[in-house]
């Protein structure tokens, strides 16, 4: 009995360490939709085929959690203005930060736990540059509704593949009605958390 009283203060912190109420790590992903919509053949855009950033989650009872991410992507565009002899090519580039805040529910299971998540996201453009004129967005920041499904595979670390869809409430910019930001966004992501 005395030995138990002596070891109990040493075992409680170790047990608490295994019941991690908080996890953090990184997310990397592939956009399944382009960041920009183009209307005609004289305009083209390239969304870099990656996004990445930190992620953190507060684990709550009953399989619930609150997740927050800070995801970055880069894109550029090229617009040919005018006709064959008088054509001018405008190029532009920008960065994009997305900040989702999600409520997550994990279904009960031991090693592989399916989950669903939903919430809101804020999106902001940074580092906007253009070869011809200053490209100023209609809105620097917009909000959206996020829905996702995924798996939480837990061995020593958590590996979280996920499909996520975001519907933005408004386009951030529209250039001459030929190039605008896409209001529907789909992504495949993998999170690695500890």
N, C-alpha and C positions, 0 to 999 in steps of 0.2 A: 504494500500500500504506500509506503514512504517513497519507494522507487517511482511509482506512478505519479505521485505529486511532484517529484523532482523533474521527471521527463516531460510532463504535460506542458510547462511553459516553453520547452524547447520544440515540442512537436506541433503546437498550434501555429506558429509562423510558417513552418514547412508545409502544413496542410493548407494554409491560406494561399501560399504561393502556387499550389496546384489548382486552386479554384479562381483562376484569373478573372477578375471582373472587367478587365480592360485588355484589348489587344491592339497592336499597331503593326504596320508594315507598308508594303507598296502594292500598287495596282498598275498593270500594264494591259494594253488592249489594242484592238483593231477596230476602227470605225467601219461599220457595214454600209453607211451612207456617206455621201460627200457633205462637207460642211457648207459648200456653196452650191446653189442651183444656177445653171446657165440656161438661157432661153434660145440663143441662136448659135450657129456654127462659127461665128467670129470671136466668140468668147470661150475661154477654157479655164478650168480651175483644177488645182491639185491639192487635195487634203493629204498631208503626210499620213502614211498608213500605220500610224501608231499614236497612242496617247499614254501618258504615264503620270504618276504622282503618288503622294503619300495617302494612306488610309488609316483610320482609327475607328474602333468600335467599343462601346460600353455594353457589356453583357448584363442583361437583366434576367430575372427569374422567368420560368415558364417558356423558355426558348426564344424570348424576345431580345432584341438588341437595338441600339441606336448607332448608326454608322455615319461618318462624315468623311468625304474625300476632297482632294484638291487635284484635279486632273488637267493636264496641259496638252495642247495639240498645236501644230503649226500648219498654216495653209498659205497658198499663193494663187494668184490669178493672172491671166493675160487677156487683154481686150484689144482687138484690132478695130480702130476707129477710122471711118472713111472707106473709100473704095481703092481699087488696085493701085493707081498711080499716086494717090494722095493719102495712103493709109499710114496711120501712126499707131504704133503698138504701145499700149500702156501696160505696165506690169505693177503688181502690188503684192505685199506680203503682210502678214499679221500673226500674232499669237493669240491663243484663246484659252482662258481659264474657266473651268467649270467646277462649281462647288455644290455637290449633292448632299442633302441631309435626309437620311432614310431611316424608316422604322423597318426592322427585319424580324421575320419569324422563321425559326428553324424547326422542322418537323423532327419528332423524336427518332433517334437511331444512335448506334454506337460509333461507327467509324465514318460513314458517309451520311451526312444529314442534308437532305434537300431543304432549300429555303426560298422564300419569296420576300421581296422588299418593295417599298413604295415610299414616296416622299416628294420633296420639292428640290429644285436646283436653281442656282444663280449662275449666270454665264456672263463673262466680261471679255472684251477685246483689248489687247495690249500691243504695243509696238507696231502700229499701223503705219505703213509707208507705201508711197506710190511714185512711179517714175514721172508722171505728168503733173499731177496736182495732189493736194492734200485730200486723202480719202477720209471723210469724217462719217462715222456711222450715224444712222438715224437714232439709234439708242446704243450707248456703250455697254449697258447691262440689260439683260432680260431674265425672266424667270420661266420655269417650266415644271411640268408634272413628270415624275419618274416612276417607272414600273420595271421590276426585274425578277428573274428566276435564276437559281443556281444551285450548286452543290458545295458543301463544306466538307472537304476530305481532311481528316485530322489524324496524323501520325505523330510526329514530334512537332511539326509546324502545321498551320492550317493552309491548305491550297483551295482557293475559292474560284472556280470557273463560273462565269455568269453571262447571261444575255440580258441587256438592258435597253429599254426604249424610253426616250424623252420627247415630249411634245412641248415646244417652246411657245409661249403666249404671243410672241411677236417676232418678226424678223429684225435683226440688228441693223442691217443696211440693205439698200437697194440702189444699184448703180444703173442709171438710165434704163430701168426696166429690163435689163438683159442679164444682170448678175445680182443675186440676192442670197442672203443666208437662209439655209434650209431650216424649216420649223420642225421637221420630223428627223429624229436622230436615233439610229440603232447602233449598238456596239457589242462586241464580244470582249470580255475582260477576264483577266486572271489576277486574283489577289493572293499575296503571300503574307501571312501575318504570324506573329509570335505571341 
